[in-house]
Amino acid sequence: MTPGLRVLLRIEINAGHEAEFEELWRAHARTVRAFPDNHGQQLLRQAGESGHYTVLTDWTDEPSFRAFEQSPEQQAYLRRLWPMRSGGEMRLLEPLHELIPGRDGRTLESRRTG
């Protein structure tokens, strides 16, 4: 199934807790992967900016994401995250188009994702 929702999370981590956060995220990512409506996730760090991260995660739809948010697994993760977090924001995005490599490997093909 094509993901119908991409969640963009910007997370700011208190200085000195970056490695702890990255390990926490990696461990939790293995848990998130087990949710059937999760279609992948990425952790990105802002270039040249220690402590500034972006998480991208794809879900079947908003109701499945909201159910995940309320899950015991996510709530346990948040309890560990909040003390090391200094700020952030969340955006829910609707995928519309994606450019993918063409069959010849050189051209790009556009496909509608939403």
Secondary structure, DSSP 4 states (H G I P E B T S, - for coil): ----EEEEEEEEE-TT-HHHHHHHHHHHHHHHHTSTTEEEEEEEE-TT-TTEEEEEEEES-HHHHHHHHTSHHHHHHHHHHGGGEEEEEEEEE---EEEEE-TTSSSEEEEE--
